[in-house]
Amino acid sequence: MSSENAKEDCLAWAARDPSGVLSPYKFSRRATRDDDVSLRITHCGVCYADVVWTRNKHYDSKYPLVPGHEIVGIVQEVGRNVSQLKPGDHVGVGTYVNSCRECEFCDDRDEVNCVKGSVFTFNGLDSDGTITKGGYSSHIVVHERYCYKIPDGYPLAMAAPLLCAGVTVYNPMVRHNMNQPGKSLGVIGLGGLGHMAVKFGKAFGLQVTIFSTSASKKEEALSVLGADRFIVSSDEEQMKVLSKSLDFIIDTASGDHPFDPYMSLLKTRGVLVLVGFPGEVKFSPANLILGTRTVAGSVTGGTKVTQEMLEFCAANKIYPKTEVIPIQDVNEAIERLINRDVKYRFVIDIENSLK
């Protein structure tokens, strides 16, 4: 059943200005249309994108701004045309909630690359002219196409980070054939994205080496995450030993860092995929040309690969490492995220703390 005219009050936390400080906020969500799903949000992951837009880093933030694009919850209501979901289903919503649905990428269910631009889950301009508001809120209404079925039995709190951090590394790994058992993978950076790349790499049967600037992460990287090797990237001797030894590298680091030392670690025809956002990318052309190497970029994923990734995680018992917090602690959590003081993804317990 759909309720075309009944807008609902939604409780949320929002930033009001570029200080990024979040505080309680109330607004109205749109009514559930024929193709929509309304879900009660149970959990929402905290992504660095939440920092970027609450603090107006891109100078396009529209306040009041409700962040959050790693959303999971329980379906409360569906529109009359919705066929794949029903009340009670566990669902997720990721980084976008609309696209043109007409271009070649939308036809291929790769909507993240929509020619007209996908509509971000928060701070985006929706088709009705309203500004989208994200998952730091009690419920959300989304077109069925952009909702994902969370596999039965998969914990909702752990599903949240998969909707951005998980698919951001899974999508390029599959696209660039980083799922061949016995091959070697390097992972640069051990945060929310990096730790998922390690987990996927091990599930694909790869030999995984972690590169980090923090030697203190070594024990957990090897014993808890199951990496095969841990290299302190500033140690030139450790790096030299791995010269031309890796088939693949996935670079999740957003801080500025040199690229030539990593390029030299790739085998001939090796692939480096960049999913972080450093200030610049600079390397010697010789490191690219002489080894017939490839450097590629990637951002989250379309609806097809996102659903595939969720099912892969459930089938292989892959779970992000999370720290669950009440929404009242979110400002402190964001400061800790900026200072890289989290293992490895904050998840807000919306249903038990947003009242």
Sequence and secondary structure as in RCSB ss.txt:
>XXXX:A:sequence
MSSENAKEDCLAWAARDPSGVLSPYKFSRRATRDDDVSLRITHCGVCYADVVWTRNKHYDSKYPLVPGHEIVGIV
QEVGRNVSQLKPGDHVGVGTYVNSCRECEFCDDRDEVNCVKGSVFTFNGLDSDGTITKGGYSSHIVVHERYCYKI
PDGYPLAMAAPLLCAGVTVYNPMVRHNMNQPGKSLGVIGLGGLGHMAVKFGKAFGLQVTIFSTSASKKEEALSVL
GADRFIVSSDEEQMKVLSKSLDFIIDTASGDHPFDPYMSLLKTRGVLVLVGFPGEVKFSPANLILGTRTVAGSVT
GGTKVTQEMLEFCAANKIYPKTEVIPIQDVNEAIERLINRDVKYRFVIDIENSLK
>XXXX:A:secstr
   SS  EEEEEEEE STT  EEEEEEEE    TTEEEEEEEEEE  HHHHHHHTTTTS   SSB     EEEEE
EEE TT  S  TT EEEE SEEE  S SHHHHTT GGG TT  EESSS B TTS B   SSBSEEEEEGGGEEE 
 TT  HHHHGGGGTHHHHHHHHHHHTT   TT EEEEE  SHHHHHHHHHHHHTT EEEEEES GGGHHHHHHTS
  SEEEETT HHHHHHTTT EEEEEE   S   SHHHHTTEEEEEEEEE S  S     HHHHHTTT EEEE  S
  HHHHHHHHHHHHHTT    EEEE GGGHHHHHHHHHTT SSSEEEEEHHHH  
